[in-house]
Amino acid sequence: MIEASIGAVSGLLPVFCAVAALFALPTVLVARAKNRPLAAPTLLAVSVAGVFAVTLLPGNAGNAMEGLCDTGRPIHMLTSSSALLNIALFIPATLFGVLVFRRPLTVAAVGIVASGTIELIQATGSLGRACSATDMAANATGAILGVCIATVSFRLRGTRTSHLVRDLCWGVGIAVVGTAGLAGWFHSGVTSVDVVATMDRRDDHLQSLDGSDEWMATAVEDVFGKGTVTKESNAEFSGERTRISVKTDRGELVGWWPDKSLERAWASDNRGEAGDLTEAQVRSAGHKFAQRQFPDSVAGSRESLTGMGEGSSKVYVLTYRRYVKSVMMPMRLDVTVTSAGRIMGFTSTPTPDPMLPPSTISQAKAQQLAAKAAGAKSDAAVLLAQKVNGRWRPVWMVSVKSDAEDPNLFIDAVNGKRITPDLHPPTPGLGD
């Protein structure tokens, strides 16, 4: 533990020796001048020098980002080698401080305030050191232990400490003023982070991924075929869900865990190969795949097939859209199939059907309102479920003849007002 700490701070021993000599020499001279014992003051000076050298010398073991402090609960204080070293580091300084000044409460307050000051210097200075509540608690624990050891030593030897009332006043005063100053410093220049909680959440996420590899492996085989080799897999945590991206030798696949819902896929070979399947057979192949992977999206949806390209390498897009009372729901599913029956790719948005207020604006009225707003004729209109200011609404998406970059205008189907959806809806697929 000590070797690791020394290795993490370059030049620790030479700096400690220099600072110890700098602190000890005047201490010895003052003690001699006052005809006082030399041992305890000298050891106090050396102990304080050790605290300064170990905690404030620039190093490479901490968080290099300035202005951050880990304020997570110090639950690992007694199992962390760094925290145990901090406890041991602060014991001698306060122990010898009590032996010299005979004011346990004052020394304890100074030790605790010094602990917080050191951590804030580490947070705000360019020292390459880490500020943490665990280290602060460890420093304070060491300081209190040192005071307790010295106090017990006094009691065993029958030695009295200095005036209790004066010691109490100084201790309380230093504690109050020091705590207030540290609190102001912290709030003005330090950002609080909870590394322990973050790591715990990450561990929980990793444990929650149990079974995801098997699910993705099955999905990869279903999409790209047997023998597909996975080259890379990444997990991105989003709240309670995890977005898993897999790169294979045949394409990429993205899905959500623990929902077990696939989001999209696209084959590396994105050209349609020669095939002799009829449109009905292509539709059947795509439908079987969609039924296996997206049964909730297929249920109750309108299915349409659109061909692209010419000849035997023609590619087809099988589209699923669901309508409730003539309103297109936000669910989207598009599956691309080659004329040989290979699944080239898909995109899926399995949004549940929202509850909507009844529409009162007809298509003709919506087109009239849009044409008036745009100062141009309208071409077509589609009734969609869209979020407006965070709430689902039936909305007419009206296409107008305009030179604008986006020729679509949106009319609320309940009140006829022109609105802007929270997210621009995708253009309805062919055959919708």
N, C-alpha and C positions, 0 to 999 in steps of 0.2 A: 504494500500500500504506500509506504513512504518512498520507495524507489520510483513508483509510478508518478507520484506527485512531484518529485524532484525532476524527473524526466520531462514532465509537462511544462515546467517553467525553466527556461534557459537561464543559466548563470545564477541559480538560486543560492548555492553554497557560498560563492565569492561575495555576492551581494549581502547575504545574511551576516557573514563575518565582518564586512565593512560597516554595515549599519549597527551591528552589535558593539563594535569598537567605538563607533561614533556616539552611541547612547551610553555605553558603560563608562567611558573615560570621564566625562563631566560628573557622572553620578558618584564615582569613586572619589573624585576631588572634593565634591560637596560633602560627602559623608566624612571624609577625613577632617575637613575644616570644622565640622560640627562635632567631631569626636564621636561619631555614630558607628555602629557595626557595619562592615562592608558587604557581608555575604548576601543578605536579603535584598538591599537596594541594587547590587550588581546583578543578581539573578533576575530581578524585576526588569531591569533595563534590557538584559539579554532576551527575556521572554517577549517583551514588547517588540523588540527588533525582529524576533522570529515571526510574530503576527504580521508585522508590516511587510516583511520580505515574502512570506508565503501567500498572503492575500492580495497584495497590491502590485507585485512585480508583473509586468506584461508576460502573458503566457499563450499557449495554444490549446489549452484543454477546455476552454469555455465556448460559449456562444459568441461568435464574432459580430453579431448584430447588436448595435448600440440601442439603448433606450428600451430594452425589453427585460422583464423580470418574471421568472416562473413563480407564481403565487399559489401554486397548487399545495394542497395539504401535505405537511412533512411526514407522510405515513411511512416513508422508506428511510427515515433518519437513522435508525439503528441497524439497517442492513446495507447502507451505502458506505463504501470505503472512504469516499470523500467526506461524508458527514462525520464519520467516526474520527477521521484525522482532524477535522475542525474542532470537535469536542476536546480532543487531546491537546490541540494547539492553544486553546483559550484557558485551560485549567491553570497552567503555571503563572500566566500573567496576573490573573485575579488572586491566586493564592498568595504570591509574593506581594501583591499590592496591599492585601489585608495585613500581612505581616509587617509591612513598612508603615502604613498609615493608620492601621488599627480602626478602620471605618468600614465594616462589612457592607452596610447598605449603600454607602456612597460608591464603593468600588463595584458592587454588583450593578448599580445603575449605570456607571461609566462603561462597564463591560458590555451591557446590553445595548446601550446607545451606540457604542463603537461598533458592535456587530452589525447593526442596521446601516450605519454610515459606510462601512466597508462594502456591503452589498450594493448600496446605491452608487458608490463610486465605480464599482465594477460594471453596473448597468449603464451609467452615463459616460464613462470614460472609454477611451480607445485602448483598452487593455487586453482584449481578446479573452476576457474572463466572463464567467456566467453568474448572473444574479439569480438567487433562488430563495424561496421561503424555507426550504430544507436546510440550506447552509446557514441562514439567519438563525433558525431555531437551534441548529447544532452549535453555532458560536455562542448563543445565549446560554445554552445548556452547559457548555464547558465553563463559561464565566461563573455561573451559579454554583457549579460543582467545586470550582476553585475556592470561591468564597466559603462554601460550607466546610471544606476540608480545613481551611485556615481557622475558621471559627471553632470547629471541634478541637483543633490543636490547642487553641487558646484555653478552651474549657478544661481540657485534660491537664494542661500545665498550670491551671489556676491563674492565667494572665487575663487582665481585664482589657476590654477595648476602650476606645475613646468615648466621649460623652454621647450617650444614646440619643438624646433629643437633637443635638447638633447633627449627628450622623443621619438621623431620620429626616431632618429638614433638608439637608444637602442631597440625600438620596432621592427624596420625593421631588425636589426642585429640578434636579438633573433629569430625572425620568420624564417629568411633565414637559419641560422645555425641549428636551431632546426628541421626545416622541412627536410633539407638535411640529418641530422643524423637519423631522424626517418625513412626516405625513405630507407636509406642504411640498417638499422636494419631490417625493414620489409622484404626487398627483400632477405636478407641473412638468415633469420631464421623463416619466417612465410609463411604458405601456405594460399592463398586466396580462400575462398569459398563464394558462394552466396546462403545463406540459404533462403532468401526471394524468389529468383527466383526458387529455388528448390521446395519450398513449393507451390508456385503458379503453377508450372508445375504439381506437384502432385495433386493439387486441380483440375486442368484442366483434368488430367487423370481420376480422380474419377468421374467428371461430364460426361466425355466421355463414362463411363461404363453404363450409363443409358440404360436399355434395354438388357444388357448382361445376367442378371439373368434369364430373361424369355427365351432368346434364348438357354442358356445352359440347362435350365429345360426341354425344348422341345427336345433337342438333347439327354439328359440323358434318357428320356422316350423312344425315338426312338431306342436307342442303347440297353438299358438294360430292357426295358419293363415298363409297367404301375406299379405304386406302389413302384418304386425305391425311396429310402430315401437318400437325400444328407446329408453327415455328415460333410464335410469340403470343403471350396472353397478358393483358393488362386489366386491372380492376380500379375503377374510380368510384369512391364512396360519395353518395348523395343522400344525406339524411339516413333513413333506415334501409335504403335500397343501394344496390351496387351495380354499376354499369360495367359489363365485362366485354372487352374487345379481343377478338382472336384473329390472328393472321395465320393463314395456312398456305400451302404450296398451290392451292387452287382458288384462293380468294379470301375475303374478309367477312367476318360475322360479328354482329353486335347484339347483345341481349341484356336483360335486367334480371337480377337475382335479389330476393328470393321469389319474385313474381313468376319466374320461368317464362318470361315473354320476350320473344325475339323482336328486335327493332329494325334491323336492316341487314342486308348481305349483298355482296356483288362479287361475281366471279372474275378471276384474273383474265380468263379467256372470255372477253366480252363481245365476241363475234359469233353470230349464229352459224352453226355447222349445218352441213347438208342433212336433211331429214325428210322422211316421206309420210309423216303423220298428217292426218287431216285436221282441220280446225276443231272438229268435235273431239278428236283424240288428244290434241294439245290442251283443249279446255279441260278434259277429264284429268290429264296428268297434273295440270296446275291446280285444279280443284281438290284433288286428293291430297296434294301437299298442303294447300291452305287449310283443309279440314283437319289435317294432323296437327299442324303447328298453331293455327289460329281459329279454333272452333267457335269462340265467342264472337269474333269479328265476322265470320261467315254466316252465323245464325241470323236469319231475318234480313240479310243484305241482298241488294240487287247485284247480280253478276253480269259483267260485260267483257267481251274479248275484242281487242283491237290488234290488227296486224301491222307490222312495220317492215319495210324492205320488200325485196322481190325474190322470186325463185325459191329454190329448195332451202336456202339459208334464211328464210323469213323468220322474224322474231315476233312473238305475241306478248301483249300485256293483258293479264287477267285482272280486272278491277272489281273491287267490292265496295259498295257504298250502302249505308242504311238510311232509310227515310222514316220519319215518324210524323204523321199528319202533314205530309208533303214537305217537311223540313229536313234537309240533308244533315245528318248527325256528324259530329267531329271525328268519328271513327274513320280511319283510312287504311286500306290494304291494297297494294299493287304487287302482283307477282309477274315477273318476266320469264317466259318459257320459250325455248327454241323449238324449231320444227322437228327436232329429234327427241323432244320431251325432257331436255335438260333444264333444270332450274338455274337460270342465269343470275337472278337476284330478286330482291323484294324490299319493300319499305312498309312498315307497319306502325300505325298510331292507334293503339287500342283504347282510346278514350271512352269511358262509359257514357251512355246516352244521358244528357242532362235534362232536368225538368225546365220547361220553357213556358212563359206566358203565352196565351193564344194570340195568333197573328190577326190583325185587323186591316192591314194594308194589302191590297191586291197587287198582282204583278204589274198590271197596267198602270195603277196609281204610282207604284214605286218607280217605274220607268219615266213617268211624267215628271215626278219630283226630281229625279236624277238629271233628266234633260234640262229642266229649268235651272238647276244648280250649276250645271256644267256649261250651259249655253250651247248645247249640241244635242244631236239626236242620239237616242239610246238604241243599242243593238239587241241585247238579250239581258235576262235577269235570272239569277238562281237564288233560291231561299235556303240560307245556311244557318246553322247554330253557331254563334260566335260569342266570345267573351267581350263585354263592353264595361270598362271600369270594374273589372273583376267579377261580373255577373253574366251568366249565360242569357242571350237574347236571340230571338229569331231576326235575322238580318237579310235584307235583299242586297246581293252583290250585283250591281247593274253595270254593264259594259256600255260606254258611250264613245261616239266617234269624236276623238279628241287627239290633239298632238301631244298631250301630256305623257310623261314617261309611264305613268300608271293610269290606264284608261278606265279603271274600275272605281265606282262610287258606291258607298254603303248607306242604305236607308233602313232605319229601324222599322221592322214590320209591325210594331205595336203602335207607335206614335207618329211614324212618318218623318222623324227627324233625321237629318244627315249626321252620321256618326263615323268614328274611326275605331275599328276593332282593336283590342289589345294586341293581338297578333294577326298579321295579315294572313287571311286564309289562303291555302293553296288553290290554284285554279282547278275546278272540277275536272276529273279525267274524262276522256272521250267516252261517249256512250252513257254518261251520267244523266 
